[in-house]
Amino acid sequence: MNKGKSNPTGAGAIIAFLILGGAIVGGTMGQPSIGLLVGAALGILIALILYLRERGK
């Protein structure tokens, strides 16, 4: 048994979905590039939060 080490949470899908969602929402507002950047920033922020939360365990 592997005690003390749990499986880490992956955040790649979260980043990808937020990038796509940001581009789609930005496209409907006439600014797909800004939407893509906002989606990427939110995805990276959530991935960083997940990483820091997992690191403490």
C-alpha positions as a Markdown table, in Angstrom:
| # | Residue | x | y | z |
|---|---|---|---|---|
| 1 | Met | 0.0 | 0.0 | 0.0 |
| 2 | Asn | 1.1 | 3.5 | -0.8 |
| 3 | Lys | 0.4 | 5.5 | 2.3 |
| 4 | Gly | 0.9 | 9.2 | 2.6 |
| 5 | Lys | 0.8 | 10.0 | -1.1 |
| 6 | Ser | -2.6 | 10.5 | -2.9 |
| 7 | Asn | -3.2 | 10.9 | -6.6 |
| 8 | Pro | -2.8 | 14.5 | -7.6 |
| 9 | Thr | -5.6 | 16.5 | -9.2 |
| 10 | Gly | -5.0 | 17.3 | -12.9 |
| 11 | Ala | -5.9 | 20.8 | -14.1 |
| 12 | Gly | -5.1 | 20.5 | -17.9 |
| 13 | Ala | -8.8 | 20.0 | -18.8 |
| 14 | Ile | -9.9 | 22.9 | -16.7 |
| 15 | Ile | -7.3 | 25.2 | -18.5 |
| 16 | Ala | -8.4 | 23.9 | -21.9 |
| 17 | Phe | -12.1 | 24.3 | -21.3 |
| 18 | Leu | -11.6 | 27.8 | -19.9 |
| 19 | Ile | -9.5 | 28.9 | -22.9 |
| 20 | Leu | -12.2 | 27.6 | -25.3 |
| 21 | Gly | -15.0 | 29.1 | -23.3 |
| 22 | Gly | -13.2 | 32.4 | -23.1 |
| 23 | Ala | -12.7 | 32.5 | -26.8 |
| 24 | Ile | -16.3 | 31.6 | -27.5 |
| 25 | Val | -17.7 | 34.2 | -25.0 |
| 26 | Gly | -15.2 | 36.8 | -26.3 |
| 27 | Gly | -16.2 | 36.0 | -29.9 |
| 28 | Thr | -19.9 | 36.7 | -29.1 |
| 29 | Met | -18.8 | 40.0 | -27.7 |
| 30 | Gly | -16.6 | 40.9 | -30.7 |
| 31 | Gln | -13.3 | 40.4 | -28.8 |
| 32 | Pro | -12.2 | 36.7 | -29.2 |
| 33 | Ser | -8.5 | 37.5 | -28.4 |
| 34 | Ile | -9.3 | 39.1 | -25.1 |
| 35 | Gly | -11.7 | 36.3 | -24.2 |
| 36 | Leu | -9.0 | 33.7 | -25.0 |
| 37 | Leu | -6.5 | 35.6 | -22.7 |
| 38 | Val | -9.0 | 35.9 | -19.9 |
| 39 | Gly | -9.9 | 32.2 | -20.2 |
| 40 | Ala | -6.2 | 31.3 | -20.1 |
| 41 | Ala | -5.6 | 33.5 | -17.1 |
| 42 | Leu | -8.5 | 32.0 | -15.2 |
| 43 | Gly | -7.5 | 28.5 | -16.1 |
| 44 | Ile | -3.9 | 29.1 | -14.9 |
| 45 | Leu | -5.2 | 30.7 | -11.7 |
| 46 | Ile | -7.4 | 27.7 | -10.9 |
| 47 | Ala | -4.6 | 25.3 | -11.8 |
| 48 | Leu | -2.3 | 27.2 | -9.4 |
| 49 | Ile | -4.8 | 27.1 | -6.6 |
| 50 | Leu | -5.3 | 23.3 | -7.1 |
| 51 | Tyr | -1.5 | 22.9 | -7.1 |
| 52 | Leu | -1.0 | 24.8 | -3.9 |
| 53 | Arg | -3.9 | 23.0 | -2.2 |
| 54 | Glu | -2.5 | 19.6 | -3.2 |
| 55 | Arg | 1.1 | 20.6 | -2.2 |
| 56 | Gly | 0.0 | 21.1 | 1.4 |
| 57 | Lys | -1.4 | 17.6 | 1.7 |
